[in-house]
Amino acid sequence: MENGKMGLKPMESEQLREYGHRMVDFIADYYKSVDTFPVRSQVQPGYLHELLPDSAPEHPESLKDVLHDVERKIIPGITHWQSPRYFGYFPASTSVGGVLGEMLDAGLGVLGFTWLASPVATELEIVVLDWLAKLLSLPPHFLSSNHGNGGGGVIQATACEAVLVVLVAARDKFLRKLGQHQFPNLVVYASDQTHSSFLKACQIGGIRKENCRLLKTDSSTNYALSPDLVQEEISRDVAKGLVPFFICATVGTTSSAAVDPVPDLGRIAKRNGMWLHVDAAYAGNACICPELRKYIDGVEDADSFNMNAHKWLFTGHNCSPLWVKDRRSLIQALNTNPEYLKYKAACSDSVVDYKDWQIPLSRSFRSLKLWMVLRLYGSENLKSYIRNHINLAKHFEELVAQDPLFEVVTPRSFSLVCFRLAPKEEEDEETCNTRNHSLLEAVNSTGKLFLSHTVLSGKTVLRFAVGASLTEEEHVTEAWVAIREEASHLLLAN
């Protein structure tokens, strides 16, 4: 330190300009060459410990050296979710707009936990979530702009956080009405296809494990939740003196993109005075297309609705819009009001403090990404892109259906195809499952593409999910050729 000044200037504008240009070039070059990398990382566990020093550097290193290490040591350990040949899990789509929004968020360094902490961070989130709600044709009570209706939207980090906060809001709402002594009697309902985050939310929220009803699904409903089964379970629980209070409906389950019957479940929830949450993390994105909006019909009877814009709306990760019918239930459950966060406007209903709509206090300026994507591309282009992905999945489904060695296990839903090597004549399921696991590993080991798997009705199933921003028809066709080739090798070996 000289003359009272520190030598380190961590946010010097000209260095940011220089380094920023070089980093953007590096990222742009990555996207230009991402199709040349093995899609699934081929490294072994612990590989990075052998390549990096035991302790942090004491003195500055050049950006050139850091990026050199990224290229040689970091990139090989990536499973490339942005590869056009990535078909595993669900999409984690990004875009130039999403990256620019992320850069702006990082550069501005805003923490908008209260309106006062950064007014525009709150107000842009309100505006952009009303835009998206209108694209989805959500009912007016979910719009923040409908003053006095009590609803509104908030961007959570993930759907896992969204289901937790609404579960806690519903729990506390019921306990305020019925009394704390009913806590051990609260019961929740979902299908056995519901995302595992729901059970984690119940665990965190204190719902007894034996009061979590994960109801069995099968191929007769394409793995959707049966309303009759839900009502039967509710009636049985009421007769036992239990308190049914929460139903989680999924639009686009993780295993097979199944769609639970939201209208029927909404009627059941209303009839029994329960909270209905609609988890549309993946498929909700597609519902901006008018012809696909039918999959969330009945959402007008839901108390909350969530989707992950970072899955299929090109915003990049940590952008999970949640809308609630009754914001007061959310705020009452999650509100904290320490002296150091009090300010004059907060004493009225004229402002929103998003700290009371989520788990953590701090929050970044996430709405910038969504705002940037919607403005740079426009809703019509986004709809077209989603439709194209669905058509590519249809193309893949047709290729599978035409090959006698394979079978489509459940009808394609949105842009996900569930398929497998068909069992040989008189072959038991266990042998067939083993063969499909072997096929999955063989395909992913080639590095030519990446698939994931699930189990439906005891069958090991391969999942082919189209949704990467760079994927085109040639990548789908090449993926099928690679799958078919590995299957041939496997069958010849057996």
Residue pairs with C-beta under 8 A, 6 or more apart in sequence:
1 7
9 15
16 107
19 63
22 63
22 67
23 63
23 67
26 67
26 70
27 99
30 75
31 82
31 470
34 80
34 82
34 83
34 84
34 470
35 83
35 84
35 85
35 470
37 75
37 78
37 80
37 83
37 447
38 80
38 446
38 447
38 448
39 79
39 80
39 83
39 85
39 86
39 444
39 447
39 448
39 449
39 450
40 79
40 444
40 445
40 447
40 450
41 76
41 77
41 78
41 79
42 76
42 445
42 447
43 76
43 77
47 76
47 77
48 73
48 77
51 72
51 73
52 73
79 86
79 450
80 86
80 450
81 92
81 468
82 92
82 94
82 468
82 469
82 470
83 450
83 468
83 470
84 468
84 470
84 471
84 472
84 475
85 448
85 449
85 450
85 468
85 471
85 475
85 478
85 479
86 449
86 450
86 468
86 471
87 449
87 450
87 451
87 463
87 464
87 465
87 466
87 468
87 479
88 450
88 451
88 452
88 463
88 465
89 254
89 452
89 463
89 465
90 254
90 281
90 282
90 311
90 312
90 416
90 465
90 467
91 282
91 311
91 312
91 389
91 465
91 466
91 467
91 468
92 310
92 311
92 317
93 310
93 311
93 312
93 313
93 314
93 315
93 467
93 468
93 469
94 310
94 314
94 315
94 316
94 317
94 469
95 314
95 315
95 316
95 373
95 376
95 377
95 469
96 376
97 314
97 315
97 369
97 372
97 373
97 375
97 376
97 377
98 314
98 315
98 316
98 369
98 372
98 373
99 316
100 372
100 376
101 315
101 316
101 368
101 369
101 370
101 371
101 372
101 373
102 316
102 368
102 369
104 365
104 368
104 372
105 364
105 365
105 366
105 368
105 369
108 365
108 368
110 117
110 118
110 121
110 364
110 365
111 117
111 118
111 362
111 363
111 364
112 118
112 121
112 122
112 125
112 354
112 363
112 364
112 365
113 341
113 353
113 354
113 355
113 361
113 362
113 363
114 122
114 341
114 343
114 346
114 351
114 353
114 354
114 355
115 122
115 123
115 345
115 346
115 351
115 352
115 353
116 343
116 345
116 346
116 351
118 365
121 363
121 365
121 367
122 351
122 352
122 353
122 354
124 365
124 367
124 368
124 371
125 153
125 154
125 155
125 354
125 366
125 367
126 144
126 145
126 152
126 153
126 352
127 371
128 367
128 370
128 371
128 374
129 144
129 152
129 153
129 154
129 155
129 321
129 323
129 367
129 370
130 143
130 144
130 145
130 153
131 374
132 153
132 288
132 309
132 321
132 370
132 374
133 142
133 143
133 153
133 323
134 143
135 288
135 379
136 284
136 287
136 288
136 293
136 296
136 307
137 293
138 299
138 305
138 323
139 299
139 300
140 146
140 149
141 149
141 150
141 151
141 325
142 151
142 152
142 153
142 305
142 323
142 324
142 325
143 149
143 151
143 152
143 153
144 151
144 152
144 153
144 352
150 325
150 326
150 327
150 328
151 323
151 324
151 325
151 326
151 327
152 323
152 324
152 327
152 352
153 321
153 322
153 323
153 324
154 321
154 322
154 324
154 354
154 357
154 358
155 319
155 320
155 321
155 322
155 366
155 367
155 370
156 162
156 165
156 306
156 320
156 321
156 322
156 358
157 318
157 320
158 197
158 308
158 318
158 320
159 195
159 197
159 279
159 281
159 306
159 307
159 308
159 320
160 195
160 197
160 200
160 201
161 320
161 358
161 359
162 279
162 304
162 306
162 320
162 322
163 195
163 197
163 198
163 201
163 248
163 277
163 279
163 306
164 197
164 200
164 201
164 204
164 205
164 359
165 322
165 330
165 333
165 334
165 357
165 358
165 359
166 275
166 277
166 303
166 304
166 306
166 322
166 324
166 330
167 188
167 201
167 202
167 205
167 207
167 246
167 277
168 205
168 333
168 334
169 275
169 304
169 324
169 329
169 330
169 332
169 333
169 334
170 245
170 246
170 275
170 277
170 303
170 329
171 183
171 186
171 205
171 206
171 207
171 245
171 246
171 333
172 329
172 332
172 333
173 275
173 326
173 329
173 332
173 333
174 182
174 186
174 243
174 245
174 275
175 182
175 183
175 186
176 332
178 243
182 243
183 206
184 208
184 211
185 211
185 241
185 242
185 243
186 207
186 208
186 211
186 242
186 243
186 245
186 246
187 207
187 211
187 212
187 213
187 237
187 242
187 243
187 244
187 245
187 246
188 198
188 202
188 207
188 211
188 212
188 213
188 245
188 246
188 247
188 248
189 213
189 215
189 230
189 233
189 234
189 244
189 246
189 247
189 248
190 198
190 212
190 213
190 214
190 215
190 225
190 247
190 248
190 249
190 250
191 214
191 215
191 216
191 217
191 223
191 224
191 225
191 250
191 253
191 258
191 260
192 214
192 215
192 216
192 217
193 217
193 223
193 225
193 250
193 253
193 254
193 255
193 256
193 258
194 214
194 248
194 250
194 253
194 279
195 250
195 253
195 254
195 279
195 281
198 248
198 279
199 212
199 214
202 209
202 212
203 209
211 242
213 233
213 237
215 225
215 226
215 229
215 230
215 233
216 229
217 223
217 224
217 225
217 226
217 258
218 457
219 410
219 456
219 457
221 258
222 256
222 258
222 259
222 410
222 411
222 413
223 253
223 255
223 256
223 258
223 410
223 456
224 258
224 259
224 260
224 261
225 249
225 250
225 260
225 261
225 265
227 261
227 264
227 265
227 268
230 247
230 265
230 268
231 268
234 244
234 268
234 272
234 274
237 243
237 244
238 244
244 272
244 274
245 274
245 275
246 274
246 275
246 277
247 265
247 268
247 269
247 274
247 275
247 276
247 277
248 277
248 279
249 260
249 261
249 262
249 265
249 276
249 277
249 278
249 279
249 302
250 258
250 259
250 260
250 278
250 279
250 280
251 259
251 260
251 262
251 278
251 279
251 280
251 283
251 284
251 287
251 295
251 296
252 258
252 259
252 280
252 281
252 282
252 283
252 284
252 286
252 295
252 413
252 414
252 416
253 259
253 260
254 282
254 454
255 418
255 454
255 455
255 456
255 461
255 463
256 409
256 410
256 413
256 416
256 418
256 454
256 456
256 461
256 463
257 282
257 283
257 413
257 414
257 416
258 410
258 413
259 283
259 295
259 413
261 298
262 278
262 296
262 297
262 298
262 299
262 301
262 302
263 297
263 298
263 301
264 298
265 276
265 298
266 276
266 298
266 299
266 300
266 301
266 302
267 301
268 274
269 275
269 276
269 301
269 302
269 303
270 276
270 301
275 303
275 304
276 301
276 302
276 303
276 304
277 302
277 303
277 304
277 305
277 306
278 296
278 299
278 302
278 304
278 305
278 306
279 306
280 287
280 295
280 296
280 305
280 306
280 307
281 306
281 307
281 308
281 311
281 320
282 307
282 308
282 311
282 312
282 414
283 295
283 413
283 414
284 296
284 305
284 306
284 307
284 308
285 307
285 308
285 309
285 311
285 312
285 313
285 386
286 292
286 295
286 312
286 386
286 390
286 414
286 415
287 293
287 295
287 296
287 307
288 313
288 379
288 382
288 383
288 386
289 383
289 386
289 387
292 414
296 305
299 305
302 325
303 324
303 325
303 326
304 322
304 323
304 324
304 325
305 322
305 323
306 320
306 321
306 322
306 323
307 320
307 321
308 319
308 320
309 315
309 319
309 320
309 321
309 369
309 370
309 373
310 316
310 317
310 318
310 319
310 320
311 467
312 386
312 389
312 467
313 319
313 370
313 373
313 382
314 373
314 377
314 382
314 385
314 469
315 369
315 370
315 373
316 369
318 364
318 366
319 366
319 369
319 370
321 370
324 330
327 357
330 356
330 357
331 356
331 357
334 356
334 357
334 358
334 359
335 356
336 355
336 356
336 361
341 353
341 355
345 351
346 353
354 363
355 361
355 363
373 382
374 382
386 415
389 415
389 466
389 467
389 471
390 414
390 415
390 466
392 415
392 466
392 471
392 472
392 473
392 476
393 412
393 414
393 415
393 416
393 417
393 464
393 465
393 466
394 412
395 473
395 476
395 477
396 417
396 464
396 466
396 476
396 479
396 480
397 408
397 412
397 417
397 419
399 477
399 480
400 406
400 407
400 408
400 417
400 419
400 480
401 408
403 484
404 422
405 421
405 422
405 484
405 487
405 491
406 419
406 420
406 421
406 422
406 487
407 419
407 420
407 422
408 417
408 418
408 419
409 418
409 419
409 420
409 456
409 459
409 461
410 418
410 456
412 418
415 465
415 466
415 467
416 463
416 464
416 465
416 466
417 463
417 464
417 465
418 454
418 456
418 461
418 462
418 463
418 464
419 461
419 462
419 464
420 432
420 436
420 459
420 460
420 461
420 462
421 432
421 435
421 436
421 439
421 487
421 490
421 491
422 432
423 429
423 431
423 432
424 432
429 458
429 459
432 459
432 460
433 458
433 459
433 460
435 490
435 494
436 453
436 460
436 461
436 462
437 453
437 460
438 490
439 462
439 483
439 486
439 487
439 490
440 451
440 453
440 462
442 486
442 489
442 490
443 449
443 451
443 482
443 483
443 486
444 450
444 451
446 482
446 486
448 478
448 479
448 482
449 478
449 479
449 482
449 483
451 462
451 463
451 464
451 483
452 462
452 463
452 465
453 460
453 461
453 462
453 463
454 461
454 463
455 461
464 479
466 476
